[in-house]
């Protein structure tokens, strides 16, 4: 359970980081 939660958190962090990066790139 803990491992699954960590994986989900990592994926969410990755996607959120990509969104912020693209947002900053576009302005």
C-alpha distance matrix in Angstrom:
0.0 3.8 5.4 5.1 6.2 8.7 9.9 10.7 12.3 14.3 15.5 16.6 18.4 20.1 21.3 22.4 24.2 26.0 27.1 28.6 30.2 31.9 32.9 34.5 36.2 37.6 38.7
3.8 0.0 3.8 5.4 5.1 6.2 8.7 10.0 10.5 12.3 14.4 15.3 16.4 18.4 20.1 20.9 22.3 24.4 25.8 26.8 28.4 30.4 31.4 32.6 34.4 36.2 37.0
5.4 3.8 0.0 3.8 5.4 5.1 6.3 8.8 9.9 10.6 12.5 14.3 15.3 16.6 18.6 19.9 21.0 22.8 24.5 25.8 26.9 28.8 30.3 31.5 32.9 34.8 36.0
5.1 5.4 3.8 0.0 3.8 5.4 5.1 6.3 8.6 9.9 10.7 12.4 14.2 15.4 16.7 18.3 19.9 21.3 22.7 24.4 25.7 27.3 28.6 30.3 31.6 33.2 34.5
6.2 5.1 5.4 3.8 0.0 3.8 5.4 5.2 6.1 8.6 10.0 10.6 12.2 14.3 15.5 16.3 18.1 20.0 21.1 22.4 24.1 25.9 26.8 28.3 30.1 31.6 32.6
8.7 6.2 5.1 5.4 3.8 0.0 3.8 5.5 5.0 6.1 8.6 9.8 10.4 12.3 14.3 15.2 16.2 18.4 20.0 20.9 22.3 24.4 25.5 26.7 28.3 30.2 31.2
9.9 8.7 6.3 5.1 5.4 3.8 0.0 3.8 5.4 5.1 6.2 8.6 9.8 10.6 12.4 14.2 15.2 16.7 18.5 20.0 21.0 22.7 24.3 25.7 27.0 28.8 30.2
10.7 10.0 8.8 6.3 5.2 5.5 3.8 0.0 3.8 5.4 5.1 6.1 8.6 9.9 10.6 12.1 14.0 15.4 16.5 18.3 19.8 21.2 22.4 24.2 25.7 27.0 28.3
12.3 10.5 9.9 8.6 6.1 5.0 5.4 3.8 0.0 3.8 5.5 5.1 6.1 8.6 10.0 10.4 12.0 14.2 15.3 16.3 18.1 20.0 20.9 22.3 24.1 25.7 26.6
14.3 12.3 10.6 9.9 8.6 6.1 5.1 5.4 3.8 0.0 3.8 5.5 5.1 6.2 8.7 9.9 10.4 12.4 14.3 15.4 16.4 18.4 19.9 21.0 22.4 24.4 25.5
15.5 14.4 12.5 10.7 10.0 8.6 6.2 5.1 5.5 3.8 0.0 3.8 5.4 5.1 6.2 8.5 9.8 10.6 12.4 14.3 15.3 16.6 18.3 20.0 21.0 22.6 24.2
16.6 15.3 14.3 12.4 10.6 9.8 8.6 6.1 5.1 5.5 3.8 0.0 3.8 5.4 5.2 6.0 8.4 9.8 10.5 12.2 14.0 15.4 16.3 18.2 19.8 21.1 22.2
18.4 16.4 15.3 14.2 12.2 10.4 9.8 8.6 6.1 5.1 5.4 3.8 0.0 3.8 5.6 5.1 5.9 8.5 9.9 10.5 12.0 14.2 15.2 16.3 18.1 19.9 20.8
20.1 18.4 16.6 15.4 14.3 12.3 10.6 9.9 8.6 6.2 5.1 5.4 3.8 0.0 3.8 5.5 5.1 6.2 8.8 10.0 10.5 12.4 14.2 15.4 16.4 18.4 19.9
21.3 20.1 18.6 16.7 15.5 14.3 12.4 10.6 10.0 8.7 6.2 5.2 5.6 3.8 0.0 3.8 5.4 5.1 6.3 8.7 9.8 10.6 12.2 14.2 15.2 16.5 18.2
22.4 20.9 19.9 18.3 16.3 15.2 14.2 12.1 10.4 9.9 8.5 6.0 5.1 5.5 3.8 0.0 3.8 5.4 5.1 6.3 8.6 10.0 10.5 12.3 14.1 15.4 16.3
24.2 22.3 21.0 19.9 18.1 16.2 15.2 14.0 12.0 10.4 9.8 8.4 5.9 5.1 5.4 3.8 0.0 3.8 5.4 5.2 6.1 8.7 9.8 10.6 12.2 14.3 15.2
26.0 24.4 22.8 21.3 20.0 18.4 16.7 15.4 14.2 12.4 10.6 9.8 8.5 6.2 5.1 5.4 3.8 0.0 3.8 5.5 5.0 6.1 8.5 9.9 10.4 12.2 14.0
27.1 25.8 24.5 22.7 21.1 20.0 18.5 16.5 15.3 14.3 12.4 10.5 9.9 8.8 6.3 5.1 5.4 3.8 0.0 3.8 5.4 5.2 6.0 8.5 9.8 10.5 12.0
28.6 26.8 25.8 24.4 22.4 20.9 20.0 18.3 16.3 15.4 14.3 12.2 10.5 10.0 8.7 6.3 5.2 5.5 3.8 0.0 3.8 5.5 5.0 6.0 8.4 9.9 10.3
30.2 28.4 26.9 25.7 24.1 22.3 21.0 19.8 18.1 16.4 15.3 14.0 12.0 10.5 9.8 8.6 6.1 5.0 5.4 3.8 0.0 3.8 5.4 5.2 6.1 8.7 9.8
31.9 30.4 28.8 27.3 25.9 24.4 22.7 21.2 20.0 18.4 16.6 15.4 14.2 12.4 10.6 10.0 8.7 6.1 5.2 5.5 3.8 0.0 3.8 5.5 4.9 6.1 8.5
32.9 31.4 30.3 28.6 26.8 25.5 24.3 22.4 20.9 19.9 18.3 16.3 15.2 14.2 12.2 10.5 9.8 8.5 6.0 5.0 5.4 3.8 0.0 3.8 5.4 5.2 6.0
34.5 32.6 31.5 30.3 28.3 26.7 25.7 24.2 22.3 21.0 20.0 18.2 16.3 15.4 14.2 12.3 10.6 9.9 8.5 6.0 5.2 5.5 3.8 0.0 3.8 5.5 5.0
36.2 34.4 32.9 31.6 30.1 28.3 27.0 25.7 24.1 22.4 21.0 19.8 18.1 16.4 15.2 14.1 12.2 10.4 9.8 8.4 6.1 4.9 5.4 3.8 0.0 3.8 5.4
37.6 36.2 34.8 33.2 31.6 30.2 28.8 27.0 25.7 24.4 22.6 21.1 19.9 18.4 16.5 15.4 14.3 12.2 10.5 9.9 8.7 6.1 5.2 5.5 3.8 0.0 3.8
38.7 37.0 36.0 34.5 32.6 31.2 30.2 28.3 26.6 25.5 24.2 22.2 20.8 19.9 18.2 16.3 15.2 14.0 12.0 10.3 9.8 8.5 6.0 5.0 5.4 3.8 0.0
